[in-house]
Amino acid sequence: MLAMLPIELLYEIHLFALNAQLPLVSKSMHHTLRSAPESLRARWLMMLHPLTNEGGQPNVQLAHIVEASLLHPVCTPGVLRAIHRIHGLVPFSKKLPVIWIKLPRRLFRYRPNASPSTSIHNNNEDAITNVLDELARHHNIYKPNINSHKGYPLIMACHRRSIPLVTLLLSYGADPGSQGSLAVKIAIRQRNLELVKLLVERRAPSVIEARESQPCCTRTEKPRLQDRVRITPELVTEAIRACATDIAEYFAMKGTAPSFNALEYLL
């Protein structure tokens, strides 16, 4: 019966029902609601997560809506833009505190052996990048906590073996030293020297970028920056255990020797 109703009326029913299971009633209903306009999906999310404090600061209100909306797969970059349009502009003020929003695990979840029927659980890198770029556009209102869930985003990016995604997350401030440098350990077990170097070394601006901010006749050099992660004997031992000789040698060049416990892996 629902499938026979006008599409506009179905949209209104979905909007006021606030039931995430409604699209699963039938295939036709799922197809109809899946193609709903981004503005309608934005309104549905905003009604699903109403404000608990109507008199709160506008940036706190908007951050609450965005953080809660990101939990739902329907919250695409276009839906995020619609949420900002509906909520209205938040005037910038240096007096407003910085609001950090937690990023959901579902955005970075990765299952390497997922079948096509369950591929919805794997967000492609472009989808992740687009969401982060959209959130970064509103840095004066809120900032995404890229180290949410104890560094889960970077850890999953390392599981993907994705250099571009790891680079992006590091540029947003991801900490590879969280959880005992777990991201680095994953790269070591993969025997991925390129990924290990990317996680450890803090890359300086390119010579071309540095030259753009100085006179063309001035010779520029890359500044020496401190590493993101302190190389410990435990990491060297991890490289020896994984038979990653090149990584162990790289750590040795950094001035860190393996622990005595690593001798058993050399015999």
Protein Blocks (a to p, Z undefined) as FASTA:
>chain_A
ZZmpcfklmmmmmmmnopaklmmmpmklmmmmmmpcfklmmmmmmmmmccfblkbcfklm
mmmmmmmmmmpmklcfklmmmmmmmnopadddfkbccddddddfklmgccfkbcfklmmm
pccfklmmmmmmmmmmmmmmbccdfkgghhlmmmmmmmnopaklmmmmmmnopafkgghi
lmmmmmmmnopaklmmmmmpccdddfklmmmmpcfkbccdddddddfbdcdfklmmmmmm
nopaklmmmmmmnopacdfklmmmmZZ
